[in-house]
Amino acid sequence: MSTSAGGWFVIVLALICANLPFVNQRLFGLVPLRRPLKPLWLRLGELLVWYGVAGAAGFAVEASLGNAFPQGWQFYAITACMMLVFAFPGFTWQYLVKHRAAA
């Protein structure tokens, strides 16, 4: 995989992972919950787990291309903020768009 393709793969994966908690009512998209709607705290916890998955995939891509560089707290602060920005479309769809009741 080229450097450019690896970078785009990680960005698209992070975009998908950031929106997964907001587009369904199941835990990690698989486990049905007893509640009809997932609470926000559960969605944010899911977002944190998906952040780790996207980060691990990014580390794997970086390691496959050569040496993986050590990262400081600044890297994790920036990527966490990017994950929150990537999650905005899903958050908007779930909480800010008015949905009509199913007839």
C-alpha positions, 0 to 999 in steps of 0.5 A: 500500500502506498503512503497516500493510499494508506493515509486516505484509508485511515482517514476514511476509516476514522470517518466511518468509525466516528459516525457508527455510534450515531447511525444505529441503536445497537451497541457497536452495531451488533448487540441490541439494547433493551432501550429504544434509544441509546443514551448519549453517554453510551454513544460517547463511550462507543466513540472512544472505542472506535477511536482506539480501533481507528488509531490501531489501524493507523498504527498498523498502516504506519508500521507496514510502510516503515518505522512507526514514530513515537507520539506525544500527548499532542498527537492524541489530543489532535486526533481526538479532536479530529474524531469529534469533528468527524462525528459531527454529521452523525451527531447532527443526524441523531440529535439535531435533525427532526425525524418524523414518527414512523406511520 
